[in-house]
Amino acid sequence: MNIKKVGVVGCGLMGHGIVQVATQGGCTVIALETEQAYLDKGISRIEKSIAKLASKDVKKGKLTEDQAKDWATEVRGRITGSINREDLADCDLVVEAIVEDLDAKKELFGALGKLCKAETIFASNTSSFPVAEMAVASGRPERFVGLHFFNPVQLMRLVEVVRTDATDEDVYAAARAFSEACGKTPVSCKDTPGFVVNRLLVPYMVQAINMLDRGDASAADIDAAMQLGCGHPMGPLTLTDYVGLDTTLSILEGWCERYPNEPAFGIPDSLRSKVAEGKLGRKTGQGYYTWEGDKKS
């Protein structure tokens, strides 16, 4: 199946990036939001990002100024904003990038299953929820995959392509081809908790928090050890603050509920207490570090 027209539901942090890479890959894209103000903000971010890329290509000598202007105009011209779900009806692929709320995702896919053409492939950008549950809600589990992009979408090269037991082989192949058209490297995985990256990453973050809580080492030393000893771009506690303590806790709570006997999914006491106190990491200025913008102390 050749994917030419893509709908992206949600034009926020992840959604606007997915819209951009899809249109850069040659697709016509419908960017859907619930309110015009949210849509305008997302489209504005895309336009600024496209302009920045064009400017870089001029500076590198890859394009002339006229060529860069034409490219930016062409890419932007393939994006249409909408606040009406009906505009997704004839899309070849619809990617969901809304809030990480399973009930909201199920409601969306239930509605899209009744609205979109029979050939439409559905995909969720979820990082933690079972893809199969959303697939069942859509009414067409054989045409459902996970497409987990990473933040920032425009720069991160990875996409986890998640298949359930019901996913058709041609649907899976089309999802991989779409990822490649977006300039990404797809990796295949089954519908397991956290897929590949978060299944390894979140328990790693938990173990770092546990070390800190036990007094085994300071936050700075734990992070320095993983940066200098393993070559990580940032340590696990800095990463937790970047991800958001509330987001990390939400992921763990969902996993603990579904897999109560998995020891890797335990929740550190300090994580619960900091979230309860509103110390959510970099975005609130307090987490495992104190933050002033992007600077920590």
Buried (B, 14 or more C-beta within 10 A) or exposed (E): BEBEBBBBBBBBEBBBBBBBBBBBBEBBBBBBBEEEEBBEBBBEBBBEBBBEBBBEBBEEEEBEEEEBBEBBEEBBEBBEBBBEBEBBBEBBBBBBBBEBEBEEBBEBBBBBBEBBEEEBBBBBBBBBBBBBBBBBBBBBBBBBBBBBBBEEBBEBEBBBBBBBEBBBEEBBEBBBBBBEBBEBEBBEBEBEBBBBBBBEBBBBBBBBBBBBEEEEBEBBEBBEBBBEEEEBEEBBBBBBBBBBBBBBBBBBEBBBEEEEEEEBBBBBEBBBEBBEEEBBBBBBBBBBBEBEEEEBE
